Amino acid sequence: MEKNKKETKWPWEDIFGDYSLVPVPNHAQKSGVSMLFVLAGIIATVAVLMGGSALGTQFNVNDAVKAIIGGCAVLTFIGGLIAYIGQQAKSTTYICLRYSFGMQGSQLVGSLLGGFIALGWFAVQTWMFGLIVSSIAPGYWWSSIGFASIWGGLLMMTTAYIGFKALTWLSYLAVPFFILLCLVGLFIGVDKVGGFAEVFAMGNKSSATLYAGITQVIGMFIGAAILIPDILRFAKTGQSAVLAWVLNLALLGLMLIGAVIMTASTGAANIAESLILGGIGLGAFLFVFLGQWTTNDSNLYITALSFNTWIHVEKRYLTIAAGIVGTGIAAYVGFVEGSSLNPFIQFLTVLGTYVPAIGGIMIADYYLYRGVLKEPMNTRYNMNPGMTFSKLNWIGLSMAVVGGYIGGSLVEIGIPAINSLVVAGGLYFVLSYLCDQIKIPREIGNHSINNQGI
Amino acid sequence: MDKVKNMLMLITVLFATVLVLGILIRDDNIYAAIIYGIVGVSAGCLSGYSYYELSNQTDQTKCGKIIVFSSWMIISLSLAGMCLFLSDFLMPAESGFAYISFSLCFVGFIGSIYDLIITSKETDTPLAI
């Protein structure tokens, strides 16, 4: 009854599409299963398996499993906190950032770190798609890195263009397929060494510490953990959002373990190669194709959502523009002989150290700062038309930079992503509390939002 | 929805057959048997459950959601089956089993697309539940 009452009184107008600037209404919320599949679609990518393979080259299987469990446990905790915020706010990450960064601060931070990083990864993944297609089907014009990047990028744009429902369709189609083919890739590896017992008995000494392994696992997925409200805002309840995240991390852990075992047994760094060894050519192709597609359309979707906070046009046009730019970068690199996006990947990785800092500030603002102010948990990020946000929260903005720098670059002990998150969140909370106590304004200017969320 | 119901029954039988074929080849190729088993049990249970719900459920909306979700899963599993069953790694000594399984998956794939479209239209269920 209460839900229906809220539904009829939904006070917003969604003029840009896909609720990019306004809270998701009750009638547009999706089931927990739907949430789980869309999240699983994001991790069902060859890049994750390559990450697992990288672990497999540094650790024996037993140590790698410990590192994966440790890393996934940390990610579960951080992502779970943020998933709950996103579901309660029913808004994107960039709208949630308005509370701790101010209106213009959230536009700046969201676009720089959500938009450009996600767009950068879209270009990288599209280029990687071209690379893998050219290695699976060499010698054809359509499978050259440049051409494969173009048609791959355009296809990935289509689902992001349609919006969240298309991400769901594709994830339904791709996730069971992907998991089954991963399993077969694993079997091929296990068969090569003679059985599972032999795989675990392979006692080669790990060349890196367990701690380094946990760091790698966290680094692989911390960005997604911070940006997860973009997806989980559609969840019906906070519990279903958190549960979807937890189950997703369990799946991630299993996929990484599978990749480690495969690498340990075959030495292949790419599961598609393993599948081709088993004579599964079409399967390998679809595996790469669907895997990259489900992940990369989410990158583009996130890019469009973040840019929509300050470029006020329909989200689908932003998706096309961003898709063309990303595909163009991938194709250019693909066509230029001998060029690579690896330097760009390093740049994105460095920039990515600031994402956890932003997550830390969001967590500190929602759970700690507003907890001290005794705001009820379920209304802390409850946005309404006419609500006033500051234009800029100088503490949020400066602590994101300071936390990201100290935690990610200056401190040499600990896990960089966690350091950034804790330092930025801790400083934000302490400074905000102190400023309130000694009456120093922590916010600059005011902006009242209309019923379109602008 | 009678046509959907009949199709669900057919798909359940098809994937039960895949499961039986998996059992038959277990001594020959254990990896193939496991994959046949996973595809057969998962798709068979999903279609069987959808059939059961459609037979007993009066709530069309709930029924529509169950069939739409099951159909998506069966489409994905059938596609995987079609890609895998004829591969060298999963080919049993009696290759006829592989061709039969491939054909069953193909029919399951087409049938589930039919179920998905018809159910979505007739029950007004969105394709993304």
Boltz contact constraints between the chains, C-beta under 6 A:
constraints:
  - contact:
      token1: [A, 31]
      token2: [B, 129]
      max_distance: 6.0
  - contact:
      token1: [A, 34]
      token2: [B, 129]
      max_distance: 6.0
  - contact:
      token1: [A, 165]
      token2: [B, 128]
      max_distance: 6.0
  - contact:
      token1: [A, 168]
      token2: [B, 128]
      max_distance: 6.0
  - contact:
      token1: [A, 169]
      token2: [B, 127]
      max_distance: 6.0
  - contact:
      token1: [A, 169]
      token2: [B, 128]
      max_distance: 6.0
  - contact:
      token1: [A, 172]
      token2: [B, 72]
      max_distance: 6.0
  - contact:
      token1: [A, 173]
      token2: [B, 76]
      max_distance: 6.0
  - contact:
      token1: [A, 176]
      token2: [B, 73]
      max_distance: 6.0
  - contact:
      token1: [A, 176]
      token2: [B, 76]
      max_distance: 6.0
  - contact:
      token1: [A, 176]
      token2: [B, 77]
      max_distance: 6.0
  - contact:
      token1: [A, 177]
      token2: [B, 76]
      max_distance: 6.0
  - contact:
      token1: [A, 177]
      token2: [B, 79]
      max_distance: 6.0
  - contact:
      token1: [A, 177]
      token2: [B, 80]
      max_distance: 6.0
  - contact:
      token1: [A, 180]
      token2: [B, 80]
      max_distance: 6.0
  - contact:
      token1: [A, 184]
      token2: [B, 84]
      max_distance: 6.0
  - contact:
      token1: [A, 187]
      token2: [B, 31]
      max_distance: 6.0
  - contact:
      token1: [A, 188]
      token2: [B, 89]
      max_distance: 6.0
  - contact:
      token1: [A, 278]
      token2: [B, 87]
      max_distance: 6.0
  - contact:
      token1: [A, 278]
      token2: [B, 89]
      max_distance: 6.0
  - contact:
      token1: [A, 279]
      token2: [B, 87]
      max_distance: 6.0
  - contact:
      token1: [A, 279]
      token2: [B, 88]
      max_distance: 6.0
  - contact:
      token1: [A, 279]
      token2: [B, 89]
      max_distance: 6.0
  - contact:
      token1: [A, 280]
      token2: [B, 87]
      max_distance: 6.0
  - contact:
      token1: [A, 282]
      token2: [B, 83]
      max_distance: 6.0
  - contact:
      token1: [A, 283]
      token2: [B, 83]
      max_distance: 6.0
  - contact:
      token1: [A, 283]
      token2: [B, 84]
      max_distance: 6.0
